[in-house]
Structure formats: structure tokens, C-alpha cells
Amino acid sequence: MMHYSELRKINVNDYIERKNGLAYLSWSWAVDQLLQLDESASWEYAEPRIFGETMMVFCTVHAFGKSRTAQLPVMDFRNKAIHNPDAFSVNTAMQRCLAKAISLHGLGMYIYAGEDLPMAEMKENETKEAKANKDIEAPKQSITPTAGALEAFNTDEKDLLARIAEEVTELVQLEELRLAHERCEMLENDEKVALWSLLDSRTRSALKKYKSSL
């Protein structure tokens, strides 16, 4: 059975989702790795707690002979607590909370500690990641990640684009690339540019590869 000291050394950088300066471990990858490392692992959610009009979710992961619990507020793309969150927002928070609870066992813990990489691989992987990001090309029709792409939209429009970004990211994680592509194509070009700036590099790369195969 693996221990925390071993799990915390695993490099998870290829499975990080970045949004508005914060890093999240892909919940689907985290679950896959968890079950490969401990096939008896399980998890459960406690009843969400209501704070005024906002909500906090809780997840406990039982693995490696220990149980660890994480909590996470239901947040929007600005990392602010959502007032009266809908089912989609709660589901997203629950998935992220699951990944966070898994990290409490060591897997990807350095992300939540504010570090970019496990210390033992810091220099080598920073170079590798920088090269990988440089090699990623934007898709056709000049849809590129653009700083300030959201500035032309009002608050409601930004919230809508953030929800679409969450939806597209989840579809890509579920390997529903056709549906993810179709969802993007429903937008106007300026909306696509803004949406593209909200997607992490793995999602953009998957969409680009799918589009080039058409």
C-alpha cells in the first residue's frame, strides 16, 4: 500500500486544469489514478451546507487505509461563491471537491499547496511544460486565447460563457468531442475567442485535434 510520502511525489502537471490563475486537478484522472493505486478506494458526499444564499460541498475519500475529507464552496469562473447555485454548478463543485479530497492522500497535493511541481522535478518539468505550451497551436478561424477577450462582455454574458466553458470541458473529459465541438460552433466568433480564453490547454488541444480530423 502506498503512503502519503510516495503519493505526493507523483507529477500530475499534465492533468491540471487552470482557470483564472487557479489550478485544479482533473477529477476524472484523479479517480482513475486512485482506483489504480487502491482498487478498494471509495468516496462519499455529505449533505451540502447552506451559508445565506451560497453553498459548501463536502467529500470524504476512503483510501490507503485512511479517510480524508475536503470541502469546497460552489464557485463561479471568478472563484466567487455563487448565490443560489443550480444543479450544474453544484455538480462541478462536487467533482472538484472529490479531486481535492483525493489530493489530501498525497496525489496532487502540491497543487493546493501553491506549488507548480513536485520539488524533485521542478526545473526539468518547468522546461518541458513551457515547450509543450509553446507547441500548442490555436484552432482555425483565429480563435486564440486572448488576454482581455472577456472585457467586451457584460457580467451576465461572462457568467454564461463561463458555464459553457465548464460544459465544454466536461464533455471533453467524457470524450464527447463531437458534442463539445458543436457547442462551441453555436457561438459567434467573438464569443468563441472569449470562450477559448477560459478553456485549459488540454481541452483546447483536444478540440483542435478533433476539428483537424473533420
C-alpha atoms as one frame of an Amber mdcrd trajectory, in Angstrom:
protein
   0.000   0.000   0.000   1.365   3.413  -0.968   1.960   6.073   1.651   1.440
   9.837   1.572   5.173  10.456   1.178   5.150   8.419  -2.051   1.873   9.763
  -3.471   2.922  13.394  -3.056   5.906  12.846  -5.390   3.735  11.857  -8.373
   3.809  14.524 -11.099   0.258  15.440 -12.138   1.022  18.524 -14.239  -0.329
  17.050 -17.479  -3.712  16.707 -15.791  -4.077  20.171 -14.313  -6.930  22.458
 -15.359  -6.164  26.162 -14.975  -8.864  28.797 -14.572  -8.371  32.438 -13.606
  -4.973  31.814 -12.050  -6.050  28.798 -10.006  -5.109  25.184 -10.709  -7.442
  22.215 -10.394  -6.592  18.537 -10.696  -8.737  16.784 -13.327 -11.273  14.827
 -11.288 -11.634  12.037 -13.866  -7.871  11.452 -13.999  -7.593  11.643 -10.204
 -10.302   8.996  -9.800  -8.652   6.766 -12.402  -5.279   7.012 -10.660  -6.831
   6.496  -7.236  -8.523   3.252  -8.289  -5.374   2.013  -9.992  -3.391   2.600
  -6.810  -6.088   1.316  -4.442  -8.922  -0.574  -6.128 -10.841  -0.731  -2.839
 -10.978   3.069  -2.596 -14.387   4.724  -2.260 -15.832   8.162  -1.617 -18.993
   9.761  -0.319 -20.561  13.204  -0.152 -22.061  14.746   2.952 -25.122  16.959
   2.733 -24.121  20.393   1.389 -24.232  23.257   3.879 -26.053  26.474   3.109
 -24.476  29.800   4.042 -27.008  32.504   3.275 -27.606  32.065  -0.461 -24.325
  30.193  -1.053 -23.368  26.549  -0.610 -20.428  24.428   0.573 -19.981  20.807
  -0.559 -18.057  18.067   1.250 -16.413  14.870   0.039 -14.713  12.090   2.001
 -12.345   9.688   0.241 -11.566   6.343   1.864  -8.258   5.012   0.512  -4.900
   3.599   1.599  -6.389   2.690   4.977  -7.375   6.291   5.781 -10.370   8.605
   5.360  -9.848  12.256   4.469 -12.485  14.947   3.979 -12.327  18.085   1.822
 -14.753  20.969   1.480 -15.285  23.432  -1.355 -17.685  26.329  -1.947 -19.763
  26.305  -5.120 -17.945  28.983  -7.139 -18.225  30.782 -10.475 -15.429  31.398
 -13.004 -14.197  34.312 -10.870 -13.792  31.921  -7.927 -16.566  33.708  -6.055
 -19.311  31.836  -4.216 -22.414  31.531  -6.409 -25.690  32.773  -4.962 -28.497
  30.221  -5.359 -26.352  27.785  -7.410 -28.052  25.495  -9.919 -27.512  21.737
 -10.283 -24.745  22.132 -12.874 -22.685  24.419 -10.622 -23.162  22.103  -7.640
 -22.123  19.090  -9.726 -18.962  20.897 -10.859 -18.090  21.788  -7.262 -18.644
  18.181  -6.154 -16.265  16.889  -8.837 -13.594  19.402  -7.850 -14.113  18.582
  -4.185 -13.601  14.884  -4.973 -10.270  15.691  -6.650  -9.315  17.839  -3.664
 -10.182  15.050  -1.212  -8.055  12.637  -3.247  -5.179  15.118  -3.042  -5.363
  15.006   0.754  -3.988  11.484   0.436  -0.981  12.983  -1.385  -1.859  12.739
  -5.088  -1.512  16.279  -6.475  -1.273  17.837  -3.033   1.444  20.235  -4.200
  -1.128  21.997  -6.413  -3.240  23.010  -3.430  -0.079  23.961  -1.526   0.527
  26.642  -4.149   3.432  24.894  -5.874   3.669  24.284  -9.601   5.560  20.983
  -9.453   6.879  18.379  -7.025  10.164  19.844  -5.781  12.224  16.928  -7.105
  11.122  17.630 -10.678  10.724  21.411 -10.587  13.358  22.556 -13.078  13.066
  19.692 -15.553   9.296  19.806 -15.838   9.050  23.597 -15.969  11.147  23.471
 -19.143   9.108  20.602 -20.555   5.767  22.287 -19.806   6.898  25.597 -21.304
   7.879  23.840 -24.541   4.602  21.910 -24.655   2.560  25.089 -24.220   4.581
  26.833 -26.939   3.918  23.992 -29.374   0.150  24.112 -28.899  -1.372  25.808
 -31.924  -4.640  27.671 -31.935  -7.530  26.219 -33.947  -8.628  27.622 -37.284
 -10.673  30.815 -37.692  -8.203  32.743 -35.481  -9.763  31.549 -32.256  -6.825
  32.150 -29.901  -6.531  32.578 -26.147  -6.555  36.363 -25.830  -5.885  38.389
 -22.720  -8.847  40.698 -22.155 -11.102  38.752 -24.523 -13.883  38.872 -21.938
 -13.732  42.626 -21.408 -16.236  43.313 -24.179 -18.927  41.289 -22.407 -21.155
  42.272 -19.509 -21.414  40.288 -16.275 -24.334  38.110 -17.388 -22.609  37.279
 -20.671 -19.389  36.417 -18.826 -21.309  34.113 -16.493 -22.916  32.385 -19.480
 -19.564  31.903 -21.216 -18.091  30.514 -18.003 -20.898  27.960 -17.800 -20.366
  26.995 -21.422 -16.642  26.592 -20.724 -17.460  24.256 -17.826 -19.837  22.291
 -20.060 -17.317  22.002 -22.911 -14.533  20.954 -20.528 -16.719  18.249 -19.014
 -17.765  16.968 -22.452 -14.111  16.705 -23.480 -13.300  14.833 -20.271 -16.121
  12.413 -21.110 -14.647  12.089 -24.638 -17.808  13.579 -26.165 -15.722  15.644
 -28.580 -18.423  15.963 -31.223 -20.856  17.480 -28.723 -18.144  19.754 -27.317
 -17.256  20.949 -30.826 -20.904  21.552 -31.725 -21.404  23.538 -28.523 -18.514
  25.827 -29.470 -19.752  26.239 -33.035 -23.067  27.619 -31.775 -21.277  30.803
 -30.689 -20.388  33.937 -32.615 -16.693  34.402 -33.424 -16.051  36.963 -30.663
 -17.781  34.646 -28.201 -15.562  31.773 -29.365 -12.441  33.853 -28.725 -13.645
  34.657 -25.205 -14.636  31.041 -24.580 -11.235  29.838 -25.820  -9.529  32.034
 -23.212 -11.495  30.246 -20.478 -10.518  26.720 -21.540  -7.442  24.926 -20.228
  -4.718  23.782 -22.627  -5.774  20.108 -22.582  -9.333  20.972 -23.594  -8.160
  23.359 -26.316  -5.741  20.752 -27.659  -8.450  18.067 -27.756 -10.850  20.384
 -29.614  -8.137  21.414 -32.062  -7.276  17.792 -32.844 -10.937  16.891 -33.293
 -11.540  19.826 -35.638  -8.495  18.955 -37.755  -9.867  15.430 -38.176 -13.130
  16.646 -39.744
